[in-house]
């Protein structure tokens, strides 16, 4: 009877050690995941700030002028193209 109780206590102790070890592994993995989430959130915020800085109207205009050779539209260079199809609400379009 004593031998059976000893084996059960020993098995219980080994199970407890194994459970604590797995718990530590899971806690370490959770800590790494939380740290990675913080890092990704910081990176996301940095990218959002960079995106806002890249999309300022002055920067867009400067790039449009420099790289795309675009100019401000003036009445002197504006060309109007007539619509080849009549408007849907006009009297000529009705059957």
HELIX and SHEET records of a PDB file:
HELIX    1   1 UNK A    2  UNK A   54  1                                  53    
HELIX    2   2 UNK A   57  UNK A   67  1                                  11    
HELIX    3   3 UNK A   91  UNK A   93  5                                   3    
END                                                                             
